[in-house]
Amino acid sequence: MAVPKRKMSRSNTRSRRANWKATAVSTVACPQCKSPKLPHAACSVCGTYNGRQVLEV
């Protein structure tokens, strides 16, 4: 297992951690009802996917 030879400085640690952040969930507008939905997933409001009804809501 790799072990660091020297202690990492506080500025190096903080600059590395500054780039480790969560990204916002990307949404697209549903072509039928225009509500936001996850891409490549059925709409939870109207139940359509790829122009056809796949869920009963």
C-alpha positions as CSV (number, residue, x, y, z in Angstrom):
1,M,0.0,0.0,0.0
2,A,1.3,3.5,-0.9
3,V,2.2,5.6,2.1
4,P,3.0,9.4,1.8
5,K,6.7,10.1,2.5
6,R,6.0,13.6,3.8
7,K,3.1,15.5,5.4
8,M,1.0,17.3,2.9
9,S,0.8,21.0,3.6
10,R,-2.4,22.7,4.6
11,S,-2.6,24.7,1.4
12,N,-2.1,21.6,-0.8
13,T,-4.8,19.7,1.2
14,R,-7.3,22.6,1.0
15,S,-6.7,23.2,-2.7
16,R,-7.2,19.5,-3.5
17,R,-10.5,19.5,-1.4
18,A,-11.7,22.7,-3.1
19,N,-12.2,20.7,-6.4
20,W,-14.1,17.9,-4.7
21,K,-17.7,19.1,-4.9
22,A,-21.1,17.8,-5.8
23,T,-22.6,18.8,-9.2
24,A,-26.2,19.8,-9.6
25,V,-28.6,17.3,-11.1
26,S,-29.2,18.0,-14.8
27,T,-32.8,18.1,-15.9
28,V,-34.5,18.5,-19.3
29,A,-38.0,19.6,-20.1
30,C,-40.5,16.9,-20.9
31,P,-41.7,17.4,-24.5
32,Q,-45.3,16.6,-23.6
33,C,-46.0,18.5,-20.3
34,K,-42.8,20.7,-20.2
35,S,-42.1,19.7,-16.6
36,P,-38.4,19.1,-15.6
37,K,-37.4,15.4,-15.7
38,L,-34.2,13.4,-15.6
39,P,-32.7,12.7,-19.0
40,H,-33.2,9.2,-20.5
41,A,-36.0,8.5,-18.0
42,A,-39.8,8.5,-18.1
43,C,-41.6,11.6,-17.0
44,S,-43.1,11.2,-13.5
45,V,-45.8,13.8,-14.2
46,C,-47.3,12.6,-17.4
47,G,-45.7,9.1,-17.7
48,T,-44.4,9.4,-21.3
49,Y,-41.0,8.4,-22.6
50,N,-39.8,8.8,-26.2
51,G,-43.2,10.1,-27.4
52,R,-45.3,7.2,-26.0
53,Q,-47.1,6.4,-22.8
54,V,-45.1,4.0,-20.6
55,L,-46.5,4.8,-17.1
56,E,-50.0,5.1,-15.8
57,V,-50.3,8.3,-13.7
